[in-house]
Amino acid sequence: TRTTMATKLRRSLYIGLGGTGIKTILQTKKMFIDTYGEVPPMIGFLGIDTDRGEYNKSLEAVNGEDVKLLANEQLPICVDDARYIYDVNKAHFSWIPDKNVYALTSMNHGAGQVRTNGRFALTVNRDNVVRAIVTKLNDIQNARIINNPNYELLSTAAPEIHMVFSICGGTGAG
């Protein structure tokens, strides 16, 4: 009988901010599935965006599987009443230039390529973002691989966090 060596991987969390970030981590997830037939248990994904439509995208893996971000890999940071929140808390948002305040009214459809809208959404949703990242890190820290013959930890160090975003968009650049 031939024995195979376990694949050694680091615990890693891939965070995609905005549309470009989500497309990139979706491609990364597909590559894991294409390579291993699954996402190894020490790998996590989190897509963060102001546009709910980004979460509907999918890719087809080599095995025909429809690869998409699962519900626990999605963090919509939409702000439906952005202008009201701004008006009530202006002192907290003094970093928003007056010329960008108008753009807050259209945030129910994403950041609209306005960086301050992305930053605003991240600020308003800060606690949810922190909670989601901590949850994902706990998930990959608790990944059961001891009795998994396919995978072995390359390192017991803290998980690596890879963030992907566009400096030209709204949410990602925010």
C-alpha positions as CSV (number, residue, x, y, z in Angstrom):
1,T,0.0,0.0,0.0
2,R,1.1,3.5,-0.8
3,T,0.7,6.1,1.9
4,T,0.3,9.8,1.1
5,M,1.7,12.6,3.0
6,A,-0.7,15.1,4.6
7,T,-0.7,18.5,2.9
8,K,0.9,21.1,5.2
9,L,-1.0,24.4,5.3
10,R,-1.0,27.5,7.5
11,R,-4.2,28.7,9.2
12,S,-5.3,31.5,7.0
13,L,-8.1,34.0,6.8
14,Y,-8.8,35.7,3.5
15,I,-10.8,38.9,3.8
16,G,-12.2,40.6,0.7
17,L,-13.3,44.2,1.0
18,G,-15.6,45.5,-1.7
19,G,-16.4,44.0,-5.1
20,T,-12.8,43.5,-6.1
21,G,-11.9,41.9,-2.8
22,I,-14.9,39.6,-2.9
23,K,-14.2,38.5,-6.5
24,T,-10.6,37.7,-5.5
25,I,-11.4,35.7,-2.4
26,L,-14.0,33.8,-4.4
27,Q,-11.3,32.9,-7.0
28,T,-9.0,31.9,-4.1
29,K,-11.8,29.7,-2.6
30,K,-12.3,28.1,-6.1
31,M,-8.6,27.4,-6.3
32,F,-8.6,25.5,-3.0
33,I,-11.6,23.5,-4.2
34,D,-9.9,22.8,-7.5
35,T,-6.7,21.7,-5.8
36,Y,-8.0,19.8,-2.8
37,G,-11.6,19.0,-3.7
38,E,-12.7,21.1,-0.6
39,V,-11.7,24.1,1.4
40,P,-9.3,22.8,4.1
41,P,-10.6,23.3,7.7
42,M,-7.8,25.7,8.6
43,I,-8.8,28.1,5.8
44,G,-11.5,30.8,6.2
45,F,-13.1,33.4,4.0
46,L,-14.9,36.7,4.8
47,G,-16.4,39.0,2.2
48,I,-17.3,42.5,3.4
49,D,-19.2,44.9,1.2
50,T,-21.8,47.6,1.1
51,D,-23.4,46.1,-2.1
52,R,-25.5,43.0,-1.3
53,G,-25.5,42.0,-4.9
54,E,-21.8,41.0,-4.7
55,Y,-22.7,38.0,-2.6
56,N,-24.7,36.4,-5.5
57,K,-21.7,35.8,-7.6
58,S,-20.3,32.3,-8.1
59,L,-17.7,30.4,-10.1
60,E,-17.7,26.9,-11.4
61,A,-15.0,24.6,-9.9
62,V,-13.2,22.0,-12.0
63,N,-15.4,19.3,-10.4
64,G,-18.6,21.3,-11.5
65,E,-19.3,22.6,-8.0
66,D,-20.9,26.0,-7.8
67,V,-18.4,28.0,-5.6
68,K,-19.8,31.0,-3.8
69,L,-19.4,32.7,-0.4
70,L,-21.6,30.9,2.1
71,A,-23.8,32.9,4.5
72,N,-21.2,32.7,7.3
73,E,-18.6,34.1,4.9
74,Q,-20.6,37.2,4.0
75,L,-20.7,40.5,6.0
76,P,-22.9,43.1,4.3
77,I,-22.2,46.5,5.8
78,C,-25.0,48.3,4.2
79,V,-26.2,51.6,5.8
80,D,-29.8,52.3,4.8
81,D,-30.2,55.6,6.8
82,A,-26.7,56.9,6.2
83,R,-27.6,60.6,5.8
84,Y,-29.7,60.5,9.0
85,I,-26.8,58.8,10.9
86,Y,-24.4,61.4,9.6
87,D,-26.7,64.4,10.5
88,V,-27.2,63.1,14.1
89,N,-23.5,62.3,14.6
90,K,-21.7,65.0,12.6
91,A,-18.9,65.4,15.1
92,H,-18.0,61.7,14.7
93,F,-17.7,62.1,10.9
94,S,-15.8,65.4,10.6
95,W,-13.4,63.6,8.3
96,I,-16.1,63.4,5.5
97,P,-15.5,66.4,3.2
98,D,-18.6,68.6,2.7
99,K,-18.5,67.8,-1.1
100,N,-19.0,64.0,-0.3
101,V,-22.0,64.4,2.1
102,Y,-24.4,64.2,-0.8
103,A,-23.2,60.7,-1.7
104,L,-24.4,59.3,1.7
105,T,-28.0,59.4,0.3
106,S,-27.3,56.7,-2.2
107,M,-25.7,54.2,0.1
108,N,-28.6,51.7,0.1
109,H,-27.1,50.5,-3.2
110,G,-23.4,50.3,-2.1
111,A,-20.7,52.8,-1.6
112,G,-21.0,54.1,-5.2
113,Q,-17.2,54.3,-5.8
114,V,-17.0,57.0,-3.1
115,R,-14.2,56.2,-0.6
116,T,-15.7,58.1,2.3
117,N,-18.9,56.1,1.9
118,G,-16.9,52.9,2.3
119,R,-15.1,54.3,5.4
120,F,-18.5,55.5,6.7
121,A,-20.0,52.0,6.3
122,L,-17.0,50.4,8.1
123,T,-17.2,52.9,10.9
124,V,-20.9,52.5,11.4
125,N,-20.6,48.7,11.3
126,R,-17.3,48.5,13.3
127,D,-18.6,46.2,16.0
128,N,-20.1,43.8,13.5
129,V,-16.9,43.7,11.5
130,V,-14.8,43.0,14.6
131,R,-17.2,40.3,15.7
132,A,-17.2,38.6,12.3
133,I,-13.4,38.6,12.0
134,V,-13.0,37.2,15.5
135,T,-15.6,34.5,14.8
136,K,-13.8,33.5,11.5
137,L,-10.4,33.4,13.3
138,N,-11.9,31.3,16.1
139,D,-13.4,28.9,13.4
140,I,-10.0,28.3,11.8
141,Q,-8.2,28.1,15.2
142,N,-10.7,25.4,16.3
143,A,-10.5,23.6,13.0
144,R,-10.3,19.9,13.7
145,I,-7.3,18.5,11.8
146,I,-5.7,16.2,14.3
147,N,-7.4,13.1,13.0
148,N,-7.6,14.4,9.4
149,P,-5.2,12.5,7.3
150,N,-5.3,15.0,4.5
151,Y,-4.0,18.1,6.3
152,E,-1.3,19.1,8.8
153,L,-0.6,22.5,10.3
154,L,2.6,24.0,8.8
155,S,2.9,26.2,11.9
156,T,1.2,26.6,15.2
157,A,1.6,30.4,15.0
158,A,-1.3,32.8,14.8
159,P,-3.3,32.6,11.6
160,E,-2.2,34.6,8.6
161,I,-4.7,37.3,7.5
162,H,-4.8,38.2,3.8
163,M,-6.8,41.3,2.9
164,V,-7.7,42.0,-0.6
165,F,-9.3,45.3,-1.8
166,S,-9.1,47.9,-4.5
167,I,-7.7,51.4,-3.9
168,C,-10.1,52.7,-6.5
169,G,-13.4,51.5,-5.3
170,G,-15.7,52.7,-2.5
171,T,-16.0,50.0,0.1
172,G,-12.5,48.5,-0.5
173,A,-10.8,51.9,-0.6
174,G,-12.7,53.0,2.5
